[in-house]
Amino acid sequence: MDSSRTAQRAVIQFLRAEGEHDSQIYRRMKEVYGEQCLARCTIFRWCRRYEAGRVNIKDLPRLGLAHAVTNSATISAVDTAESSDHHT
């Protein structure tokens, strides 16, 4: 069984659509996922998000998160910039 956060969010979204209350969702998920279950406060937070109309189960991009780009054009551009840097 997939116990990833994304999979559990999908379960929360489904159970909310079925009309389950937050505490009932937590109880049911704890029975199924055991120690891998999301925290109670996290389940309640996602319930509120889905009630407010959110449909996406994936994390939204966060500010300040660095993204690694490793394509050949970027690597070449960095190499060129480093080789032309005369301050070293």
PDB file with one MODEL, atoms N, CA, C and O in Angstrom:
MODEL        1
ATOM      1  N   MET A   1       0.842  -1.182   0.000  1.00  0.00           N
ATOM      2  CA  MET A   1       0.000   0.000   0.000  1.00  0.00           C
ATOM      3  C   MET A   1       0.884   1.240   0.000  1.00  0.00           C
ATOM      4  O   MET A   1       1.873   1.310   0.729  1.00  0.00           O
ATOM      5  N   ASP A   2       0.522   2.208  -0.815  1.00  0.00           N
ATOM      6  CA  ASP A   2       1.274   3.458  -0.902  1.00  0.00           C
ATOM      7  C   ASP A   2       0.907   4.336   0.288  1.00  0.00           C
ATOM      8  O   ASP A   2      -0.237   4.774   0.414  1.00  0.00           O
ATOM      9  N   SER A   3       1.876   4.592   1.156  1.00  0.00           N
ATOM     10  CA  SER A   3       1.610   5.418   2.339  1.00  0.00           C
ATOM     11  C   SER A   3       2.227   6.797   2.194  1.00  0.00           C
ATOM     12  O   SER A   3       2.406   7.498   3.189  1.00  0.00           O
ATOM     13  N   SER A   4       2.558   7.201   0.969  1.00  0.00           N
ATOM     14  CA  SER A   4       3.164   8.513   0.762  1.00  0.00           C
ATOM     15  C   SER A   4       2.192   9.617   1.165  1.00  0.00           C
ATOM     16  O   SER A   4       0.982   9.407   1.253  1.00  0.00           O
ATOM     17  N   ARG A   5       2.750  10.787   1.403  1.00  0.00           N
ATOM     18  CA  ARG A   5       1.907  11.927   1.777  1.00  0.00           C
ATOM     19  C   ARG A   5       0.872  12.222   0.702  1.00  0.00           C
ATOM     20  O   ARG A   5      -0.289  12.496   1.004  1.00  0.00           O
ATOM     21  N   THR A   6       1.303  12.162  -0.559  1.00  0.00           N
ATOM     22  CA  THR A   6       0.386  12.456  -1.653  1.00  0.00           C
ATOM     23  C   THR A   6      -0.762  11.450  -1.693  1.00  0.00           C
ATOM     24  O   THR A   6      -1.914  11.834  -1.895  1.00  0.00           O
ATOM     25  N   ALA A   7      -0.458  10.178  -1.504  1.00  0.00           N
ATOM     26  CA  ALA A   7      -1.504   9.151  -1.498  1.00  0.00           C
ATOM     27  C   ALA A   7      -2.473   9.375  -0.341  1.00  0.00           C
ATOM     28  O   ALA A   7      -3.683   9.228  -0.510  1.00  0.00           O
ATOM     29  N   GLN A   8      -1.953   9.725   0.820  1.00  0.00           N
ATOM     30  CA  GLN A   8      -2.820   9.955   1.976  1.00  0.00           C
ATOM     31  C   GLN A   8      -3.677  11.202   1.777  1.00  0.00           C
ATOM     32  O   GLN A   8      -4.824  11.241   2.220  1.00  0.00           O
ATOM     33  N   ARG A   9      -3.132  12.213   1.118  1.00  0.00           N
ATOM     34  CA  ARG A   9      -3.931  13.410   0.827  1.00  0.00           C
ATOM     35  C   ARG A   9      -5.090  13.069  -0.100  1.00  0.00           C
ATOM     36  O   ARG A   9      -6.186  13.612   0.041  1.00  0.00           O
ATOM     37  N   ALA A  10      -4.845  12.168  -1.047  1.00  0.00           N
ATOM     38  CA  ALA A  10      -5.921  11.735  -1.945  1.00  0.00           C
ATOM     39  C   ALA A  10      -7.027  11.042  -1.152  1.00  0.00           C
ATOM     40  O   ALA A  10      -8.210  11.229  -1.435  1.00  0.00           O
ATOM     41  N   VAL A  11      -6.640  10.246  -0.164  1.00  0.00           N
ATOM     42  CA  VAL A  11      -7.627   9.573   0.693  1.00  0.00           C
ATOM     43  C   VAL A  11      -8.418  10.613   1.480  1.00  0.00           C
ATOM     44  O   VAL A  11      -9.641  10.517   1.585  1.00  0.00           O
ATOM     45  N   ILE A  12      -7.725  11.604   2.033  1.00  0.00           N
ATOM     46  CA  ILE A  12      -8.404  12.671   2.785  1.00  0.00           C
ATOM     47  C   ILE A  12      -9.403  13.379   1.879  1.00  0.00           C
ATOM     48  O   ILE A  12     -10.548  13.610   2.266  1.00  0.00           O
ATOM     49  N   GLN A  13      -8.967  13.717   0.685  1.00  0.00           N
ATOM     50  CA  GLN A  13      -9.833  14.416  -0.268  1.00  0.00           C
ATOM     51  C   GLN A  13     -11.077  13.573  -0.590  1.00  0.00           C
ATOM     52  O   GLN A  13     -12.192  14.093  -0.630  1.00  0.00           O
ATOM     53  N   PHE A  14     -10.878  12.295  -0.814  1.00  0.00           N
ATOM     54  CA  PHE A  14     -11.993  11.399  -1.117  1.00  0.00           C
ATOM     55  C   PHE A  14     -12.968  11.307   0.054  1.00  0.00           C
ATOM     56  O   PHE A  14     -14.179  11.431  -0.128  1.00  0.00           O
ATOM     57  N   LEU A  15     -12.439  11.089   1.245  1.00  0.00           N
ATOM     58  CA  LEU A  15     -13.310  10.939   2.412  1.00  0.00           C
ATOM     59  C   LEU A  15     -14.052  12.233   2.736  1.00  0.00           C
ATOM     60  O   LEU A  15     -15.195  12.190   3.190  1.00  0.00           O
ATOM     61  N   ARG A  16     -13.412  13.389   2.506  1.00  0.00           N
ATOM     62  CA  ARG A  16     -14.113  14.671   2.704  1.00  0.00           C
ATOM     63  C   ARG A  16     -15.261  14.782   1.716  1.00  0.00           C
ATOM     64  O   ARG A  16     -16.353  15.225   2.072  1.00  0.00           O
ATOM     65  N   ALA A  17     -15.016  14.376   0.469  1.00  0.00           N
ATOM     66  CA  ALA A  17     -16.069  14.427  -0.547  1.00  0.00           C
ATOM     67  C   ALA A  17     -17.232  13.505  -0.185  1.00  0.00           C
ATOM     68  O   ALA A  17     -18.378  13.768  -0.549  1.00  0.00           O
ATOM     69  N   GLU A  18     -16.932  12.432   0.528  1.00  0.00           N
ATOM     70  CA  GLU A  18     -17.958  11.498   0.994  1.00  0.00           C
ATOM     71  C   GLU A  18     -18.719  12.045   2.202  1.00  0.00           C
ATOM     72  O   GLU A  18     -19.731  11.474   2.607  1.00  0.00           O
ATOM     73  N   GLY A  19     -18.237  13.146   2.778  1.00  0.00           N
ATOM     74  CA  GLY A  19     -18.910  13.754   3.915  1.00  0.00           C
ATOM     75  C   GLY A  19     -18.382  13.340   5.276  1.00  0.00           C
ATOM     76  O   GLY A  19     -18.991  13.656   6.298  1.00  0.00           O
ATOM     77  N   GLU A  20     -17.257  12.634   5.304  1.00  0.00           N
ATOM     78  CA  GLU A  20     -16.660  12.219   6.584  1.00  0.00           C
ATOM     79  C   GLU A  20     -16.153  13.442   7.354  1.00  0.00           C
ATOM     80  O   GLU A  20     -15.678  14.410   6.760  1.00  0.00           O
ATOM     81  N   HIS A  21     -16.262  13.381   8.676  1.00  0.00           N
ATOM     82  CA  HIS A  21     -15.735  14.438   9.538  1.00  0.00           C
ATOM     83  C   HIS A  21     -14.244  14.222   9.766  1.00  0.00           C
ATOM     84  O   HIS A  21     -13.738  13.106   9.647  1.00  0.00           O
ATOM     85  N   ASP A  22     -13.555  15.301  10.095  1.00  0.00           N
ATOM     86  CA  ASP A  22     -12.099  15.265  10.262  1.00  0.00           C
ATOM     87  C   ASP A  22     -11.644  14.165  11.220  1.00  0.00           C
ATOM     88  O   ASP A  22     -10.729  13.404  10.907  1.00  0.00           O
ATOM     89  N   SER A  23     -12.277  14.085  12.376  1.00  0.00           N
ATOM     90  CA  SER A  23     -11.857  13.103  13.377  1.00  0.00           C
ATOM     91  C   SER A  23     -12.088  11.668  12.895  1.00  0.00           C
ATOM     92  O   SER A  23     -11.303  10.772  13.205  1.00  0.00           O
ATOM     93  N   GLN A  24     -13.156  11.457  12.143  1.00  0.00           N
ATOM     94  CA  GLN A  24     -13.431  10.129  11.588  1.00  0.00           C
ATOM     95  C   GLN A  24     -12.398   9.775  10.513  1.00  0.00           C
ATOM     96  O   GLN A  24     -11.971   8.625  10.412  1.00  0.00           O
ATOM     97  N   ILE A  25     -12.004  10.759   9.720  1.00  0.00           N
ATOM     98  CA  ILE A  25     -10.972  10.534   8.700  1.00  0.00           C
ATOM     99  C   ILE A  25      -9.672  10.128   9.382  1.00  0.00           C
ATOM    100  O   ILE A  25      -9.015   9.176   8.960  1.00  0.00           O
ATOM    101  N   TYR A  26      -9.303  10.848  10.433  1.00  0.00           N
ATOM    102  CA  TYR A  26      -8.068  10.515  11.148  1.00  0.00           C
ATOM    103  C   TYR A  26      -8.130   9.093  11.706  1.00  0.00           C
ATOM    104  O   TYR A  26      -7.175   8.330  11.564  1.00  0.00           O
ATOM    105  N   ARG A  27      -9.236   8.739  12.332  1.00  0.00           N
ATOM    106  CA  ARG A  27      -9.374   7.408  12.925  1.00  0.00           C
ATOM    107  C   ARG A  27      -9.244   6.323  11.862  1.00  0.00           C
ATOM    108  O   ARG A  27      -8.535   5.337  12.061  1.00  0.00           O
ATOM    109  N   ARG A  28      -9.919   6.500  10.751  1.00  0.00           N
ATOM    110  CA  ARG A  28      -9.875   5.495   9.679  1.00  0.00           C
ATOM    111  C   ARG A  28      -8.480   5.378   9.078  1.00  0.00           C
ATOM    112  O   ARG A  28      -8.005   4.276   8.803  1.00  0.00           O
ATOM    113  N   MET A  29      -7.831   6.515   8.878  1.00  0.00           N
ATOM    114  CA  MET A  29      -6.497   6.488   8.280  1.00  0.00           C
ATOM    115  C   MET A  29      -5.479   5.885   9.234  1.00  0.00           C
ATOM    116  O   MET A  29      -4.569   5.176   8.804  1.00  0.00           O
ATOM    117  N   LYS A  30      -5.624   6.161  10.521  1.00  0.00           N
ATOM    118  CA  LYS A  30      -4.715   5.590  11.521  1.00  0.00           C
ATOM    119  C   LYS A  30      -4.831   4.064  11.534  1.00  0.00           C
ATOM    120  O   LYS A  30      -3.829   3.364  11.680  1.00  0.00           O
ATOM    121  N   GLU A  31      -6.048   3.555  11.381  1.00  0.00           N
ATOM    122  CA  GLU A  31      -6.255   2.106  11.319  1.00  0.00           C
ATOM    123  C   GLU A  31      -5.550   1.491  10.114  1.00  0.00           C
ATOM    124  O   GLU A  31      -4.985   0.402  10.210  1.00  0.00           O
ATOM    125  N   VAL A  32      -5.585   2.182   8.994  1.00  0.00           N
ATOM    126  CA  VAL A  32      -5.016   1.642   7.757  1.00  0.00           C
ATOM    127  C   VAL A  32      -3.507   1.852   7.685  1.00  0.00           C
ATOM    128  O   VAL A  32      -2.765   0.921   7.372  1.00  0.00           O
ATOM    129  N   TYR A  33      -3.050   3.074   7.974  1.00  0.00           N
ATOM    130  CA  TYR A  33      -1.642   3.416   7.774  1.00  0.00           C
ATOM    131  C   TYR A  33      -0.774   3.215   9.009  1.00  0.00           C
ATOM    132  O   TYR A  33       0.451   3.170   8.901  1.00  0.00           O
ATOM    133  N   GLY A  34      -1.387   3.095  10.172  1.00  0.00           N
ATOM    134  CA  GLY A  34      -0.624   2.872  11.400  1.00  0.00           C
ATOM    135  C   GLY A  34       0.414   3.953  11.644  1.00  0.00           C
ATOM    136  O   GLY A  34       0.093   5.141  11.631  1.00  0.00           O
ATOM    137  N   GLU A  35       1.656   3.544  11.865  1.00  0.00           N
ATOM    138  CA  GLU A  35       2.742   4.487  12.163  1.00  0.00           C
ATOM    139  C   GLU A  35       3.078   5.396  10.989  1.00  0.00           C
ATOM    140  O   GLU A  35       3.676   6.455  11.177  1.00  0.00           O
ATOM    141  N   GLN A  36       2.700   4.995   9.783  1.00  0.00           N
ATOM    142  CA  GLN A  36       2.978   5.792   8.585  1.00  0.00           C
ATOM    143  C   GLN A  36       1.917   6.862   8.334  1.00  0.00           C
ATOM    144  O   GLN A  36       2.021   7.632   7.379  1.00  0.00           O
ATOM    145  N   CYS A  37       0.904   6.910   9.188  1.00  0.00           N
ATOM    146  CA  CYS A  37      -0.198   7.851   9.022  1.00  0.00           C
ATOM    147  C   CYS A  37       0.271   9.284   9.255  1.00  0.00           C
ATOM    148  O   CYS A  37       1.110   9.550  10.116  1.00  0.00           O
ATOM    149  N   LEU A  38      -0.290  10.196   8.468  1.00  0.00           N
ATOM    150  CA  LEU A  38      -0.027  11.611   8.699  1.00  0.00           C
ATOM    151  C   LEU A  38      -0.474  11.983  10.108  1.00  0.00           C
ATOM    152  O   LEU A  38      -1.348  11.333  10.680  1.00  0.00           O
ATOM    153  N   ALA A  39       0.122  13.020  10.656  1.00  0.00           N
ATOM    154  CA  ALA A  39      -0.249  13.493  11.989  1.00  0.00           C
ATOM    155  C   ALA A  39      -1.689  14.015  11.978  1.00  0.00           C
ATOM    156  O   ALA A  39      -2.188  14.485  10.956  1.00  0.00           O
ATOM    157  N   ARG A  40      -2.332  13.921  13.125  1.00  0.00           N
ATOM    158  CA  ARG A  40      -3.725  14.365  13.260  1.00  0.00           C
ATOM    159  C   ARG A  40      -3.889  15.813  12.807  1.00  0.00           C
ATOM    160  O   ARG A  40      -4.817  16.130  12.063  1.00  0.00           O
ATOM    161  N   CYS A  41      -2.986  16.697  13.255  1.00  0.00           N
ATOM    162  CA  CYS A  41      -3.092  18.113  12.890  1.00  0.00           C
ATOM    163  C   CYS A  41      -2.915  18.311  11.383  1.00  0.00           C
ATOM    164  O   CYS A  41      -3.519  19.210  10.798  1.00  0.00           O
ATOM    165  N   THR A  42      -2.093  17.478  10.761  1.00  0.00           N
ATOM    166  CA  THR A  42      -1.885  17.571   9.315  1.00  0.00           C
ATOM    167  C   THR A  42      -3.143  17.142   8.568  1.00  0.00           C
ATOM    168  O   THR A  42      -3.533  17.776   7.588  1.00  0.00           O
ATOM    169  N   ILE A  43      -3.765  16.085   9.021  1.00  0.00           N
ATOM    170  CA  ILE A  43      -5.013  15.633   8.401  1.00  0.00           C
ATOM    171  C   ILE A  43      -6.083  16.704   8.540  1.00  0.00           C
ATOM    172  O   ILE A  43      -6.796  16.992   7.578  1.00  0.00           O
ATOM    173  N   PHE A  44      -6.206  17.295   9.717  1.00  0.00           N
ATOM    174  CA  PHE A  44      -7.198  18.343   9.928  1.00  0.00           C
ATOM    175  C   PHE A  44      -6.904  19.552   9.032  1.00  0.00           C
ATOM    176  O   PHE A  44      -7.828  20.154   8.485  1.00  0.00           O
ATOM    177  N   ARG A  45      -5.623  19.911   8.878  1.00  0.00           N
ATOM    178  CA  ARG A  45      -5.239  21.051   8.030  1.00  0.00           C
ATOM    179  C   ARG A  45      -5.636  20.779   6.572  1.00  0.00           C
ATOM    180  O   ARG A  45      -6.163  21.662   5.894  1.00  0.00           O
ATOM    181  N   TRP A  46      -5.380  19.546   6.093  1.00  0.00           N
ATOM    182  CA  TRP A  46      -5.749  19.215   4.715  1.00  0.00           C
ATOM    183  C   TRP A  46      -7.267  19.170   4.554  1.00  0.00           C
ATOM    184  O   TRP A  46      -7.775  19.524   3.491  1.00  0.00           O
ATOM    185  N   CYS A  47      -7.991  18.750   5.563  1.00  0.00           N
ATOM    186  CA  CYS A  47      -9.458  18.782   5.505  1.00  0.00           C
ATOM    187  C   CYS A  47      -9.949  20.210   5.299  1.00  0.00           C
ATOM    188  O   CYS A  47     -10.833  20.461   4.480  1.00  0.00           O
ATOM    189  N   ARG A  48      -9.367  21.144   6.051  1.00  0.00           N
ATOM    190  CA  ARG A  48      -9.752  22.557   5.904  1.00  0.00           C
ATOM    191  C   ARG A  48      -9.438  23.063   4.498  1.00  0.00           C
ATOM    192  O   ARG A  48     -10.232  23.795   3.907  1.00  0.00           O
ATOM    193  N   ARG A  49      -8.284  22.674   3.966  1.00  0.00           N
ATOM    194  CA  ARG A  49      -7.911  23.108   2.613  1.00  0.00           C
ATOM    195  C   ARG A  49      -8.912  22.595   1.577  1.00  0.00           C
ATOM    196  O   ARG A  49      -9.314  23.333   0.677  1.00  0.00           O
ATOM    197  N   TYR A  50      -9.306  21.341   1.705  1.00  0.00           N
ATOM    198  CA  TYR A  50     -10.257  20.788   0.746  1.00  0.00           C
ATOM    199  C   TYR A  50     -11.639  21.408   0.911  1.00  0.00           C
ATOM    200  O   TYR A  50     -12.349  21.601  -0.076  1.00  0.00           O
ATOM    201  N   GLU A  51     -12.029  21.722   2.142  1.00  0.00           N
ATOM    202  CA  GLU A  51     -13.298  22.412   2.376  1.00  0.00           C
ATOM    203  C   GLU A  51     -13.291  23.784   1.722  1.00  0.00           C
ATOM    204  O   GLU A  51     -14.323  24.258   1.247  1.00  0.00           O
ATOM    205  N   ALA A  52     -12.116  24.427   1.699  1.00  0.00           N
ATOM    206  CA  ALA A  52     -11.983  25.763   1.121  1.00  0.00           C
ATOM    207  C   ALA A  52     -11.909  25.729  -0.407  1.00  0.00           C
ATOM    208  O   ALA A  52     -11.856  26.776  -1.054  1.00  0.00           O
ATOM    209  N   GLY A  53     -11.905  24.533  -0.976  1.00  0.00           N
ATOM    210  CA  GLY A  53     -11.937  24.428  -2.426  1.00  0.00           C
ATOM    211  C   GLY A  53     -10.669  23.952  -3.102  1.00  0.00           C
ATOM    212  O   GLY A  53     -10.619  23.859  -4.329  1.00  0.00           O
ATOM    213  N   ARG A  54      -9.657  23.652  -2.334  1.00  0.00           N
ATOM    214  CA  ARG A  54      -8.428  23.157  -2.951  1.00  0.00           C
ATOM    215  C   ARG A  54      -8.683  21.795  -3.587  1.00  0.00           C
ATOM    216  O   ARG A  54      -9.392  20.959  -3.027  1.00  0.00           O
ATOM    217  N   VAL A  55      -8.094  21.582  -4.771  1.00  0.00           N
ATOM    218  CA  VAL A  55      -8.269  20.307  -5.457  1.00  0.00           C
ATOM    219  C   VAL A  55      -6.949  19.572  -5.655  1.00  0.00           C
ATOM    220  O   VAL A  55      -6.952  18.363  -5.888  1.00  0.00           O
ATOM    221  N   ASN A  56      -5.834  20.266  -5.568  1.00  0.00           N
ATOM    222  CA  ASN A  56      -4.523  19.671  -5.798  1.00  0.00           C
ATOM    223  C   ASN A  56      -4.050  18.922  -4.553  1.00  0.00           C
ATOM    224  O   ASN A  56      -4.172  19.431  -3.439  1.00  0.00           O
ATOM    225  N   ILE A  57      -3.513  17.719  -4.740  1.00  0.00           N
ATOM    226  CA  ILE A  57      -3.007  16.952  -3.601  1.00  0.00           C
ATOM    227  C   ILE A  57      -1.496  17.066  -3.459  1.00  0.00           C
ATOM    228  O   ILE A  57      -0.924  16.562  -2.492  1.00  0.00           O
ATOM    229  N   LYS A  58      -0.849  17.722  -4.408  1.00  0.00           N
ATOM    230  CA  LYS A  58       0.607  17.850  -4.364  1.00  0.00           C
ATOM    231  C   LYS A  58       1.012  19.121  -3.635  1.00  0.00           C
ATOM    232  O   LYS A  58       0.229  20.066  -3.537  1.00  0.00           O
ATOM    233  N   ASP A  59       2.242  19.141  -3.123  1.00  0.00           N
ATOM    234  CA  ASP A  59       2.774  20.331  -2.475  1.00  0.00           C
ATOM    235  C   ASP A  59       2.882  21.459  -3.487  1.00  0.00           C
ATOM    236  O   ASP A  59       3.227  21.230  -4.646  1.00  0.00           O
ATOM    237  N   LEU A  60       2.590  22.662  -3.052  1.00  0.00           N
ATOM    238  CA  LEU A  60       2.793  23.828  -3.896  1.00  0.00           C
ATOM    239  C   LEU A  60       4.254  24.246  -3.802  1.00  0.00           C
ATOM    240  O   LEU A  60       4.909  23.981  -2.794  1.00  0.00           O
ATOM    241  N   PRO A  61       4.769  24.893  -4.835  1.00  0.00           N
ATOM    242  CA  PRO A  61       6.160  25.367  -4.755  1.00  0.00           C
ATOM    243  C   PRO A  61       6.321  26.330  -3.581  1.00  0.00           C
ATOM    244  O   PRO A  61       5.421  27.115  -3.282  1.00  0.00           O
ATOM    245  N   ARG A  62       7.448  26.261  -2.938  1.00  0.00           N
ATOM    246  CA  ARG A  62       7.709  27.129  -1.784  1.00  0.00           C
ATOM    247  C   ARG A  62       8.785  28.138  -2.139  1.00  0.00           C
ATOM    248  O   ARG A  62       9.720  27.838  -2.881  1.00  0.00           O
ATOM    249  N   LEU A  63       8.639  29.328  -1.602  1.00  0.00           N
ATOM    250  CA  LEU A  63       9.645  30.356  -1.810  1.00  0.00           C
ATOM    251  C   LEU A  63      10.956  29.930  -1.180  1.00  0.00           C
ATOM    252  O   LEU A  63      10.970  29.303  -0.121  1.00  0.00           O
ATOM    253  N   GLY A  64      12.052  30.268  -1.829  1.00  0.00           N
ATOM    254  CA  GLY A  64      13.359  29.995  -1.268  1.00  0.00           C
ATOM    255  C   GLY A  64      13.884  28.611  -1.538  1.00  0.00           C
ATOM    256  O   GLY A  64      15.019  28.303  -1.174  1.00  0.00           O
ATOM    257  N   LEU A  65      13.107  27.783  -2.153  1.00  0.00           N
ATOM    258  CA  LEU A  65      13.569  26.442  -2.463  1.00  0.00           C
ATOM    259  C   LEU A  65      14.415  26.480  -3.729  1.00  0.00           C
ATOM    260  O   LEU A  65      13.954  26.940  -4.774  1.00  0.00           O
ATOM    261  N   ALA A  66      15.616  26.012  -3.641  1.00  0.00           N
ATOM    262  CA  ALA A  66      16.498  25.995  -4.800  1.00  0.00           C
ATOM    263  C   ALA A  66      16.143  24.821  -5.705  1.00  0.00           C
ATOM    264  O   ALA A  66      15.821  23.728  -5.241  1.00  0.00           O
ATOM    265  N   HIS A  67      16.209  25.073  -6.980  1.00  0.00           N
ATOM    266  CA  HIS A  67      15.967  24.025  -7.962  1.00  0.00           C
ATOM    267  C   HIS A  67      17.262  23.763  -8.706  1.00  0.00           C
ATOM    268  O   HIS A  67      17.888  24.697  -9.207  1.00  0.00           O
ATOM    269  N   ALA A  68      17.660  22.541  -8.783  1.00  0.00           N
ATOM    270  CA  ALA A  68      18.886  22.170  -9.484  1.00  0.00           C
ATOM    271  C   ALA A  68      18.584  21.960 -10.959  1.00  0.00           C
ATOM    272  O   ALA A  68      17.673  21.219 -11.328  1.00  0.00           O
ATOM    273  N   VAL A  69      19.363  22.625 -11.783  1.00  0.00           N
ATOM    274  CA  VAL A  69      19.231  22.462 -13.224  1.00  0.00           C
ATOM    275  C   VAL A  69      20.535  21.881 -13.726  1.00  0.00           C
ATOM    276  O   VAL A  69      21.601  22.464 -13.524  1.00  0.00           O
ATOM    277  N   THR A  70      20.457  20.752 -14.370  1.00  0.00           N
ATOM    278  CA  THR A  70      21.689  20.078 -14.784  1.00  0.00           C
ATOM    279  C   THR A  70      21.691  19.753 -16.270  1.00  0.00           C
ATOM    280  O   THR A  70      22.234  18.728 -16.683  1.00  0.00           O
ATOM    281  N   ASN A  71      21.088  20.617 -17.074  1.00  0.00           N
ATOM    282  CA  ASN A  71      21.162  20.340 -18.504  1.00  0.00           C
ATOM    283  C   ASN A  71      22.467  20.894 -19.071  1.00  0.00           C
ATOM    284  O   ASN A  71      23.108  21.736 -18.442  1.00  0.00           O
ATOM    285  N   SER A  72      22.850  20.442 -20.216  1.00  0.00           N
ATOM    286  CA  SER A  72      24.165  20.782 -20.780  1.00  0.00           C
ATOM    287  C   SER A  72      24.307  22.269 -21.076  1.00  0.00           C
ATOM    288  O   SER A  72      25.405  22.809 -20.941  1.00  0.00           O
ATOM    289  N   ALA A  73      23.239  22.947 -21.473  1.00  0.00           N
ATOM    290  CA  ALA A  73      23.314  24.379 -21.766  1.00  0.00           C
ATOM    291  C   ALA A  73      23.649  25.172 -20.502  1.00  0.00           C
ATOM    292  O   ALA A  73      24.461  26.096 -20.548  1.00  0.00           O
ATOM    293  N   THR A  74      23.042  24.824 -19.397  1.00  0.00           N
ATOM    294  CA  THR A  74      23.309  25.520 -18.138  1.00  0.00           C
ATOM    295  C   THR A  74      24.723  25.240 -17.658  1.00  0.00           C
ATOM    296  O   THR A  74      25.418  26.150 -17.204  1.00  0.00           O
ATOM    297  N   ILE A  75      25.148  24.006 -17.754  1.00  0.00           N
ATOM    298  CA  ILE A  75      26.506  23.649 -17.336  1.00  0.00           C
ATOM    299  C   ILE A  75      27.534  24.396 -18.178  1.00  0.00           C
ATOM    300  O   ILE A  75      28.525  24.892 -17.642  1.00  0.00           O
ATOM    301  N   SER A  76      27.313  24.483 -19.481  1.00  0.00           N
ATOM    302  CA  SER A  76      28.223  25.216 -20.367  1.00  0.00           C
ATOM    303  C   SER A  76      28.253  26.695 -20.019  1.00  0.00           C
ATOM    304  O   SER A  76      29.320  27.308 -20.011  1.00  0.00           O
ATOM    305  N   ALA A  77      27.096  27.273 -19.731  1.00  0.00           N
ATOM    306  CA  ALA A  77      27.034  28.694 -19.385  1.00  0.00           C
ATOM    307  C   ALA A  77      27.800  28.976 -18.099  1.00  0.00           C
ATOM    308  O   ALA A  77      28.496  29.987 -18.005  1.00  0.00           O
ATOM    309  N   VAL A  78      27.682  28.104 -17.117  1.00  0.00           N
ATOM    310  CA  VAL A  78      28.411  28.280 -15.858  1.00  0.00           C
ATOM    311  C   VAL A  78      29.903  28.121 -16.086  1.00  0.00           C
ATOM    312  O   VAL A  78      30.697  28.903 -15.563  1.00  0.00           O
ATOM    313  N   ASP A  79      30.292  27.118 -16.858  1.00  0.00           N
ATOM    314  CA  ASP A  79      31.715  26.918 -17.161  1.00  0.00           C
ATOM    315  C   ASP A  79      32.302  28.124 -17.877  1.00  0.00           C
ATOM    316  O   ASP A  79      33.419  28.544 -17.576  1.00  0.00           O
ATOM    317  N   THR A  80      31.556  28.682 -18.824  1.00  0.00           N
ATOM    318  CA  THR A  80      32.018  29.859 -19.557  1.00  0.00           C
ATOM    319  C   THR A  80      32.156  31.051 -18.621  1.00  0.00           C
ATOM    320  O   THR A  80      33.142  31.785 -18.688  1.00  0.00           O
ATOM    321  N   ALA A  81      31.184  31.244 -17.759  1.00  0.00           N
ATOM    322  CA  ALA A  81      31.230  32.363 -16.817  1.00  0.00           C
ATOM    323  C   ALA A  81      32.405  32.212 -15.858  1.00  0.00           C
ATOM    324  O   ALA A  81      33.076  33.193 -15.540  1.00  0.00           O
ATOM    325  N   GLU A  82      32.654  31.003 -15.403  1.00  0.00           N
ATOM    326  CA  GLU A  82      33.770  30.775 -14.484  1.00  0.00           C
ATOM    327  C   GLU A  82      35.112  30.988 -15.170  1.00  0.00           C
ATOM    328  O   GLU A  82      36.031  31.545 -14.569  1.00  0.00           O
ATOM    329  N   SER A  83      35.236  30.557 -16.410  1.00  0.00           N
ATOM    330  CA  SER A  83      36.521  30.698 -17.110  1.00  0.00           C
ATOM    331  C   SER A  83      36.796  32.141 -17.502  1.00  0.00           C
ATOM    332  O   SER A  83      37.955  32.524 -17.662  1.00  0.00           O
ATOM    333  N   SER A  84      35.745  32.953 -17.660  1.00  0.00           N
ATOM    334  CA  SER A  84      35.959  34.356 -18.018  1.00  0.00           C
ATOM    335  C   SER A  84      36.048  35.261 -16.798  1.00  0.00           C
ATOM    336  O   SER A  84      36.248  36.467 -16.945  1.00  0.00           O
ATOM    337  N   ASP A  85      35.905  34.713 -15.610  1.00  0.00           N
ATOM    338  CA  ASP A  85      36.000  35.488 -14.373  1.00  0.00           C
ATOM    339  C   ASP A  85      37.466  35.767 -14.082  1.00  0.00           C
ATOM    340  O   ASP A  85      38.227  34.849 -13.776  1.00  0.00           O
ATOM    341  N   HIS A  86      37.865  37.032 -14.177  1.00  0.00           N
ATOM    342  CA  HIS A  86      39.267  37.412 -14.001  1.00  0.00           C
ATOM    343  C   HIS A  86      39.596  37.797 -12.562  1.00  0.00           C
ATOM    344  O   HIS A  86      40.705  38.260 -12.296  1.00  0.00           O
ATOM    345  N   HIS A  87      38.686  37.623 -11.650  1.00  0.00           N
ATOM    346  CA  HIS A  87      38.907  38.003 -10.254  1.00  0.00           C
ATOM    347  C   HIS A  87      39.504  36.880  -9.430  1.00  0.00           C
ATOM    348  O   HIS A  87      39.682  37.046  -8.224  1.00  0.00           O
ATOM    349  N   THR A  88      39.817  35.754 -10.027  1.00  0.00           N
ATOM    350  CA  THR A  88      40.355  34.631  -9.259  1.00  0.00           C
ATOM    351  C   THR A  88      41.846  34.595  -9.270  1.00  0.00           C
ATOM    352  O   THR A  88      42.447  33.706  -8.666  1.00  0.00           O
TER     353      THR A  88
ENDMDL
END
